[in-house]
């Protein structure tokens, strides 16, 4: 799906986010519930929620592309029990500072740069801060800081058919290059070159 002809050469963030929303609507893209690598079958198993039918669907594939890097929009997943939690739940993009959290128990989910900086700020404001991070079993793609283990130009390629787009801090140009490299690599593998 092309950008409108009226779009500027350098698309602003809000226009890019709207483009993604339009893309999701036009192509009926469903949210991913979970993804894991089945070592026995040597395939990725991806569970999605079909928003039209309201069903959970499972797909098995050889390749998985993680495309949520630096230009992703804030998203708080559905977590069992979260709807009955009486405290405040916010995405890091809404965080201003830790002043209103002083002397409170705060859980920060995610330890990439933003999560660590927020946890540090909360501690400085007197909050009792805990951090939860993802499992270290990520297909060997990310380091302890949540960034690709491999350096440019091969930062986008993990193990077992796992790829990532948008984690190189190079804006839309970097994302485009990652996507092209991934497409070429998958094509090479599929055609046995």
N, C-alpha and C positions, 0 to 999 in steps of 0.2 A: 504494500500500500504506500503510495507516494505521498510526500508532503504536498499541501496545496501550493499551487503556483505562486500564490501571494506570500508564501512564507519567506522570511528573511534568510540570507545566507547563513547567519549564525542564529540558530533557533533558540529563543529564551527558554528557560527551564519550564515555566508554566505552559508554554505552547507544546513543548516536548511531552510533558505529562498528559496533556489533553490528547495529543496524538496517540499515546499508548492506550489511553482509555477508549478512544475511538477504535483502535486496532482490536482491543479485547472484545468490544461490542460487535464489530463487523465480522470477526472470525470466530466468535463464540469461544474465546479462550477461557478455560476453567481453572480455578485456583488449585495449586498442588497441596495436598494434605500431608503427604510423606513421600520420601524417596530413600531407597536403600539398595545396596549391592548384594546380590545373591551369588556367593562365591561358588556354590555347587553348579548352578546353571551358567555362571559367568555372564550374568545379565543384570541390568538395573530394573528395579520394580518401582513404579511410580503410581501413587494413588492420588486421584483427583476427585473433586466434587463437581459433578455435572450440574450446573446452575439451572439449566432448563428443565431437566427431569428430576432434579433433587436427589440423584443417586450418587453413590460412591463407585467409581470405576477404577480398574487397575490396568496398567499398561506395562509391558515388558519390552525392554529395548537394550541395544548394545551400547548406546551413547547417552550421556546426560550432560546437558549444558546448564550451568548455573549462571544466570544472567541478572544479577541483582546488585551489581557493584555500585560505584559512586553516584550514579544518577537514579537510584531507586527511590520510590516514594515510600514514606513511612507506612508501616503495616503492623498491626497488633493481631497475632493469630488468635483463633478461638482456643482457649485453654479451659479444660474442665475445672469448674469451681470459680472461675474468674468473675462470672456474672453475680455471684453472691458475695464477693469480696467487698468490704465496706470502705476500703481505702482508695486512694487515687491511683489510677493506672494511666500513664502517659508514654508516648513514643519519644525517643530522644530528641526528635526535631522540635518538640514542644517545650523542652527543658530550657529554663532561663538561668537559674542558679539554685543552690541548695538552701537558701535562707529559710524558706517555709518548712523545710524538712528537719530543722535542728531538733535534737533530742527525740527523733522518731526512728523506728526500724524501717529501713529501706532496702528493697531487693532490686539490684540492677541486673537485667538479663542481657548478656552479651558483653564480651570483654575486648572487642575491637577498640581502636583508639577512642571513639566517642564514649563507649561504656566505661573504659578505664578513667577517662577525664572526668566523667560525671561522678563516678564513685569517689574519686579523689576530692572533687569539689564538695560532695555531700559530707565527707569526713571533715573537711575544713569548716563546715557549718555545724558540726556537732552531731550529725546523723550517725546511727549505728548501721553501717552499710555492709551488705553481703552481695556477692557477685555469683551469678550462675553462667556457665559457658557451655557451648555445645560439646558433644562427644569428640574425643580426639580421632575417632575413626571416620575420617572425611575423604577417604580415597587418596590420601597423601598429597592433597592439593594445597592446603593452607598451612602456614606456620603458626606458632604460638600467638602471634599478634593478629591472626585472622586474615592475613594477606597471603597471596600465592607464594609457595616455597621456592618455585623456580623464578629466576630473574628474567627480565626482558632479554631476548625477544620470545622466549618459550614459556612465559609465566602462565599462559592460558591452558596448558596441557597438564592434566593430572594422570593418575593411573586408572586402569580398567575402564577406559572410555569416558572418563570424567573430565569436563572442560569448564572453564570459567570465563566470563566476559565482564569487563568493566571494573577491574580491580587494580588497574595500573596507574590511576590518577592522571590520565591523559585525555580526559573529556570525551566528547563524541568521536573524535578522530581515533583515539585509542580503542574505544568500544567497537568502532567499525573495523579497525585492523584485527582486533581479536576475533570478531565474527567471521571475517574472511579467512583468517588462518585456520579457525576451527572447521569451517565448511570445507576448505581444501584438504585438511588432514582426514576428515571423515570420508571424503570422496576418495582420497588415496587409499585408505584402508578398505573401503567397500569394493574398489576396483583392483585391489591387490598390487598396487604400484609401490 
